[in-house]
Amino acid sequence: MNKSEKYLIISKEITRLVGGEENIQGVAHCATRLRIVLKDTSLVQNKELEDVELVKGVFIVGSQLQIIFGAGLVNDIYAVFSKYVHKENMSLEDVKTQANAKQNPIQKLIKSLSDVFVDIIPAILAAALLMGLTGVLGKWDLVQENETLYAINRLANLASTGIFAILPMVVCYSSTKRYGGRAILGMVVGAIMLDASLANAYSIGTESFNPEVLNLFGLQIQMVGFQGGIIIALMMGWVVATLDKFFQRVIPDVVKLLFAPMLTVFISTVLLFTIVGPAGRIFADSITGSLLWMTENLGAVGFALFAGLQQIVVITGIHHIIGAVESQLIATTGVNFINPLMSVALIGQAGAVLGYMALHWKNTKTRELCIPSFISTLFGISEPAIFGVNLRYRFPLIAGCLGGAVAGVYVYFTHLVSLGFGTTAVPGIAIVDPSNNGYVNYIIAHLIGLSVAFILTIVFGKMTNKKIDNQEIVYPTKGDVKGIEKCSDETFASKSLGEGIVIDTQDGIIVSPCKATVEFIFPTKHAIGLRLENGAALLIHCGINTVELNGEGFETFVNVNDVVKPNDKLIKMDLATIKEKGYNTQVVTIMTELPETVTVHIDTTNKTWFSFN
């Protein structure tokens, strides 16, 4: 029997013991564990799962079943198992999202949007930097007059526009992938949205706008493209994924390859032009119209609301529509009061990114994400800041919006306007109306938006960031304390499950190291999971391979969802019984999960043996 056949047998056994394929919502894996999100965890046969060949341990966290196989091996088993249960190409983030059933619809939407844009952000960052560079160089006479410099600037300009020219297609691709469909089909539908035979969406309202009109069963369909239709692309990604999964499930295997993609693409195209596209455009028009109405009718309050909410509109991608309104303003009044508002709204998000980076300055990954995101906003591109940081953690987005709103009030009272549109932040100063100290007020307005957002992000971060560093932290049991690498179990010692310590317990009394909530207790009572106040997950594992005792020699004193304090008794080990059965009594305590941007420091010589930063 080869490895693939062996892993297939294991996959079939796991599927049977978790309640069948219909009970499985998602599958992913980390360094050592196969993670399965279940509809009903009561169907899991824990003892039988632990006896499956190659399985080293089983535990349940919320709706997520985690099966320990070990580093390397879990990758091979996941490849076979995920294919067997038809859940290939799911990421660990996908599974975490499905497992978090307590999220409200708004939280799920925000997380979903963030996931879609994760892979797109690098391209937008590159475009932002190039766009800012070419925008500045293009105004220098030296660049215009020198052939080589002009050529370089022209190529940089071309490179900067590439991602935005195909952004709806890229978003549809990523969205389809995010919702479990075949991403290539999303790309096809995204390409249809930008097809050259369609009337350009940016020409709506101009004399040249003359789209083809189709008559579909009496329904008049205008064949207009979806340039800038990011929210429509997001919706279409979900549509494509849903149709793709449906047809793959119901069409017989013998003709599935032929008909499933064909039906998915065709029906998606019909829905794009009949339902999703028109609905998305109505949504865009209503938001844009509302924002403009506020600025025209509510005075300083209207300006504040526009600057505070404009970056929320950027999330949908429909902010490009405002360009048409700006051009009309310039044509009729000679000036554009919207551009400075859009600019301070953007700089508010920049201030929020700086504030978030200041909160987590010690974290290298945070700095690597925040610094380029901040720089891109200086050149007028806020998507990396929004999708990479602010929307992801929510409170920076709110702080950024408030910073923009305060700066918007300043714009109103100083009568700050621009003479053009399409350029914001640092390059935007080139189109500012110099009258009424325009240049000075432009700089002050941006400093206000940046500073207010920066300060509020730090304040909100301090309010929402629950730390336990100042609480009493104790060892979970008395005995000789060593680093986790000294554990006799190879899986724990490798730190593949997390950082921690191992203690040769003296009395077998296991207590809580700090204030926490009991998240799970193994049915065999040999291990317990705690959720700390800052979101970290702590696993206390009593003995090595003691799961095989099936609870013999263990007594628990708490229940799931109990809130425990330092030194509260959790478990009692009957050391004599456990040793008599031939098992090691080492107590392993590890951090199995940490909030993003948080790292843990372990010190086995100190009573406060772990700390966060």
N, C-alpha and C positions, 0 to 999 in steps of 0.2 A: 504493500500500500504506500503510495507516494504522499507527500505532505498535503497537497491539495485535496486529495480524497479524505485524508485524516481530518483536515480542518472543516471539510464539508459535513462530515459526520458530527463533529463537535457543534457546528452551526445549527444543524437540525435538532440536536439535543437541547441546545440553549433555547431555540425558538419554541420547542414543545414545553419547556419548563417555565417559560415566562408568559404562557397563555396564548401562544400562537402568533402568527404574523399580524393578525388583525388587532392585537393588543400593543403592537410596536408603532410608536409615532416617529421616532428618529433614532439614528445610530451615528456615533462618532467614536473617537478614541483619543486618549492623551498618551503620555509616555509609557504607561504600564497598564492602563485600564481600558476595557471596552465599556463605552457608556451607551446605555439604551434608555430612551424615554418611553415610558409605558402609560397607557390609558388607565389601567387598573393594577396597582402594585400588589393587591391582595391575591392575585393569580400566580404570583411568583412562588416557586417551590425552592426555597432557599437551601435546604439541606441537600436536595438532589443536585442543585446547581454546583454546590461546593464539591460534590463527588465527580463532576464531569472532568474528563481527562484534561490535564494542563491547567485547570483553574486553580489559582492560589488563594482566592478569597472572594467573597461576595458581600456587598452591602448596598443599602438603598438610601438615597438622599432625596427627599421630596418625592417627585415622580420619576426620578432617575435611578436606574439600576446600574451599579458599577461592578464589573467583573475584572479582577486582577489576573493578568496573564504574565506580566513582566515585560521589560524593555525589549524591543525588537520583535518578539513573538506576537505581541498584540497587533502590530501592523499587518502581519500576514493573516492573522485570524480575522481582523476587521475586513480585509479585502474580500475574503470569501463570504463572511457572514453578511456584510452589507449588500452584496450582490444577491445572496440567497433570499434576503427579505425585501429586496427591491428598494433599498435606501442608500444607493451609492451617492458619492459626491456631496455628502453633507459634511459641513465643517463642525468643529467643536462649538463654535459660536451658534450655529444653527441649532444644535442640540440643547445648548443652554437656554436659547430663546424659547424653544418648545417646552422645556422643563419648567420655565418660570411662568406657571399658570396663573399666578397671583397678579401679574401685571394687568393694569387697566388698559382699555383700548388705546388711549393716548400714548401711554408708555410703549405699547407694542408698536404703534405707528412710528414713533421717534426712533426706536431701536431698529426697526425695519429700514427706515430711510438711511440711517447711519451705516448699516451693513451694506446697502446697495452702493454707497459712494466710497467705501473703504479702498477698493482697487482703482478707483478713478482719480482719487486725489493726487497721486504723483504726476499724472498728465496735466491736471489743472495747475498744479504748482509750477511745472516747467513753463506752461503757457503764460502764467501770470508774470514770472520773472522776465521772460522774453518780451512780453507785451509792454511792461514798464520800461525796459531798456530801450526798445525801439521807439516808444512814445517820446522819450527824452531826446534820444539821438536824432530823431526825425525833425526836430525843431532847430538843429544846429546847421548853420550855413556850410560849415566845413564838411559835414557829412553829405550834404546835398551836392556839393561841388566836387568832391573827390570820388572818382569812379569806384575804387576799391571799397571805401567806407560805405558808399551808397549801396553797393552790392551786398556787403555784409549785413547792413541794416535791413535791406529788402528781404534777404533770406531769413533773418531773425523774425521779421514781421510775418512772413509766411508760416514759419514754424509756430508762432504764437497763436495763430488762428485755427490751426488744424483741429484741435480737440473740440473747440466750440462749434465748428462746422458740422461735426458728426456727433455732438453730445447726446441728442435724443437716441441715436442708434446705440451708443455705448451704454447709456442708462437702461435702455430696454434689454440689452444683452445681460447686464449685471443684475437687473431686477428679475429676469427670467431665471437666472442661475440661483438667485437668493430664494426664490419661491419653489425651487425644486424641479424646474423644467430643464430641458436641454437648451443651454445658453445659445447655441448656434441658431436655433429657431428664433430666439429673441433678437439676435443680430439681423436676421432676415427681415423681420417685421419692422425693426428700427430703420433699416435701409428703405423700406417702403414708405415710411413716414417722410423721408427726405428725397424721394424719387424726383429726378429732374423734370419729368413730364408733368408734375403737379405745379399749380400756381404757388409762388413763394408766399409764405404766411406773412412775411414782413412787408409785402406790397399791399396788404389789405387796406382799403381806404384811399388808395392812390388811383390815378387815372388809368394806369397800366394794368390794374387788377381786373382780369377777365377770365375767371376759371371755367373749366369744362364742367358741365352739369349732367349727371347721369340720372336716369329715371329707373329706379329699382322698385318694381311693383307699386308704382305711383309715388314712391318716396323720392324727392328731389335731393340729390347728393352733390354738393360742391366739391370738386376735386382739388383741394387746397392742401399744401404740405404742412408739416408740423414743426417748422424751424423754431427753436426755443421752447418747444412743448415738453418740458421736463416732467411735469406732473402727468401728462398724457403718456409719456414713455414709461413712467413708473407703473401706471395702471395697466398698460399694455403688457408689461413684463409679467404681471400677475395673471392676466388673461391667458397669455401664451403658455405659462407654466401649468395653469389649471387645465387647459385644453389638452396639452401634451400628456400630462399624467392620466387624464381621463381616457384618451384614445389608446394609450399604451396598455391600459388596463382592460379595455373592452374589445379591442380588435384582435382577432385570432393571430397567433404567432406567425403563421404561414404568409400572411399579407401585411403584417404590422409595419414592417420597414417601408413598405410602399405607401400605405394609406394614412398611417398615423401622422407623419410630418406634413403630408399634403393637406389633410383636413385641418390640422392645427394652424398652418399658415393662412389658408384661405379663409377660414371662419374668423380668425383674428383680424384679417384685413377688412372683412365685412363689418365686424364690430367696431373697428377703428374709425371707419368713415360714417357709420350710422349711429353709434351710441357713445362710445368712449371719447372719441375726438370732439364731437359737438358738446358733450357734457363738460369736458375739460376746458373748452374754450369759454363756455358760459361761466364756469367757475373762475377762470382767469379774468374775464371782463368784469365780473362782479367785484372781485378783490381790488383790481386796479381802479375801477370807478369809485369805489368806496374811499380809497386812499386819496384820490384827487378831490373828491367832494369835501373831505375833512380839511384839506389845506385851503380850499376856496371859501369855506363857510364857518370854520371854527376858530379862525385867528391863530393865536399862539398855541392854543390847545390842539388845533388841527395840525400845525407844524410838528408839535411834539409827538402826536399820534403817528403821523406819517414816518418821521425819522425813527420812532420806536418800533414800528411794525414792518418797515420796508425790508429788513433782512429776513423776516419770516417769509416774505414773498419770494425772496431769493431761493429759499428751500424748494419752492415749487418750480422754479425756473421761469415763471411767467413775468418776471421783472423786465424782460426784454421788451415787453409791450409798451412800457412807459416811455421808451425811446420815441415812439411815434407822437406821444403827447408832448414831449419836450420839443421836438422839431416844430410842432404846431405853435407852441408857445413862442418860440423864437421868431417864427414867421409873422405872428400877429402882434407881439409886444416888443420884440427885439431882445428880450432877456429870458432867462430860464431860472426860476426860483426852485425848481425841483432838484436840479443837479447838486447844489450844496447840501440839500437834505439827504440825498442818497449817499453822498460822500461821508457826512458825519455819522450816518447810520452804519456805514461800513467800518469806520474807524472805531466805533464803539465795540464792534466784535474784535477788533485788533487789541483794544485795551483789555477785553475779557481774556483773551489768549495770554497776554502778558501776566494778568493777575493769576490765572491758573498755573502758569509756569512758576511764578513766584511762590505759590503755595507748595509746589512739588519740585523745587529747584534741585533737590538731591537726587531725583530720579532721572537717570540719563535718558531713558526712552521718552520721557515727557519733554525734556529739552529738545531732543531730536525732532519731535513732532511739532512743538510750539514755535520754535524759532523760524523755520521756513514758512509756517502758516502765517505768522505775524508779518514776515517780509512780503508775502504775496498780497496782503491787504494794503500795504503801503503803495502798491502799484495798481490797486483797484479791483483785486480779485479776492473775494471773501469766502468762496466755497471751501477751500482747505481748512480755514479757521472754523467755519460753521460745522461742516460734516466731520472734520477730524478731531475737533476738541469741544466746541461749545454746545452743539446739539447733543453730542455723545454724553456729556455730563450734566446737561440741562441748566444748572444754575449759572454757568458762565454766559449762556445764551440770553438768559433773562437780564443779567447784569449788563451785557453788551447792548441790549435793546433799551434799557433805561439810560445808559450813557448817551446813546444816540438821541433819545427823546429830550434830555436836558440840553444837549448841543443844538437840537432843532429849535428850541425856544430862543436861544441866542441868535440863530440865523434869522428868525422872524423879526426880532427887535432891531437888528443891525441892517435889515433890508439887504442881506447878502444874496447876490444872484450871479449867475454865470452867463457867458455870451455864447456858449456852445453846449454840447452834451456828448456823452459817451466816454468821458474821462473823469475819474474821481481820485481822491486821496492825493498823493504827492504830485503826480502828473496833472491832476485837476486844477492846480493853482494857475496853470497856463491859460485857462479859459475863464478865469474869474473876472468879473467886472471890477476894474480898479477904483471906480467911484465910491464915495462913502467909506474910504479906507478899506476897500475890498480885500486886498492882499492880507492886511493885518487881521481883519476879522475872520478871514478864512482860516488862518493859522490858529487864532484863539479858539474858534469854534471846534476845530479838530483836537486841540489840546484839552478842551473841556470834555468832549466825548470820550477821548482816550483815558483821561484821568478818572472821571466818574465811573466808567466801566471797570477800570483797574481796581479802584478802591472797593466798589461794590462786590466784585468777584471775590476779593480776599475776605470781605465781611461775610458774604453768603457761604464761602467755603469754610470759614471758621465755625459758622453756625451749623452747617450740615455734616462736617467731618467729625464723626464720633471717634475719639481716640481713647485708648485704655492705658496709655503710657504711665499716667500718674496714679493708676489704681494699684492696689496690692496684687502682686503676682507671686504665686507660690509653686513649688514643685508638686506634681500630682501624687507623689508618694515618697516615703522616707527611704533612703538608700544611697548607694554610690552612683553619682551622676556622671554620664559620659556623653560625648557627641554621638549623633545618630550613626555615624560611620563605624562605630564600635559595636553596632547591633549584630547579633549572630544570624539574623535573617538578611540574606543578600539583597532582597528587594528594598527593605527599609534602609539598609546601610548604603545603598547606591544613591540615596536621596531622590530617587525617581518619583517618589510620592510626596516629597517635600522636605523642608528643613525640620530638625527637631532634636530631641535628646532621648537617651535610653537610660533607665534606672534599674539597678538590681534591687528590687524592693525588699525591705526588711520585714514588713508586717502584712503586706498584701492589701493594705487599705488605700484605695484610690480616691483622691479628692479633686474638686474642681480647682484649677490654677487661678481662676479669675471669674469675674462676673460674666455669665454667658447664658445662652438658651440651649437646652438639650435638643438637638436636631434629630438624632436617631440613636437607637440602641440596637445592637445586633441581636437577633433572636437567640443566639448562643451566649449572650451576656458578656462575652469576652472583650467587647470593644464598644466605645461610645463616641458619638460625634457632637461637638459643641460649636455653636455659632457665636462668635464674639461680637461686641458692640460695634466694632469698626467693619464688620462684614467678613472677617477672616474665619476660616473653618479649621477647627482643631480636632484631630483624631487621637484618642487614647486607646492604645491596643495592649491588652493585658496578656502577656505570654506570647510565645512563638508557636505558631501552628495550633494554638489552643482551640481554634474553631472546631477541631476534630473531637473535642470533648463534649460538644453539643450541649453546653451549659453546665455540665457537671463541674463543681468546684468554684462556681461563681454566683454571687448574689448582688442584685442591683437595688439601689435605694431611691432612684428617681424615675420619672416618666418622661416621655417625649413631650416637648414644649414647656417643661419646667424651667424656671429661671433660677440659676444657681449662683452662689457667691463663693469667694475664695474659701477653701477648706471644707466646703459642703461635701459630705460623703457621697460618692457616686457608685462605687463597686467595691465589693470585698472578695479577695481571692483566697481560697483555701489552699495555701501554699503546700501543705503536706500532701493533699490529694493530687494536686497538679504535678508535683515532683514525683510522686509515686507512680503516676501514669507515664512518666518519662518525658515530660515537657519542660522546656525552659520557661522560667517565670519573669524574664525581663519585661519591664513595662516601657513601651514605646510611645512617645508623644510627639506628633508631627503636625506642622501647618500644611494641610492638604490643599488649601485654597486661600488666596489673598486677593483683596480688592485691587483693581488696576491702579497703577502708579504707586503702590505700596510695597515696600520691601521689609523683610524681617531680619533682625539681628539676634543670633543665639549666643549666649554666654553661659557655659556650664559651670562657671565658678561663682556665679552671682545668683542670689535668691530670685531676683527679677531676671529670670533666665532668657526672656525674649523681649524685644522692643521693636516698635515700628517706626519707619520714617518714609 
